[in-house]
Amino acid sequence: MGTAIVLVVLAGVVGLVIRSMVKDKKSGKSLQCGQDCKNCSGHCH
């Protein structure tokens, strides 16, 4: 039972991280360009 609880919590955390990454990408932010892909002169694409 403990393993199932840990699995559910871990899946939730991973889901939140992925959701945050997608949201940041849609708003023009990216880790590859210092969090601001709008000002990276096209190096992110």
Beta strands, then each sheet from edge to edge (+ up, - down):
end
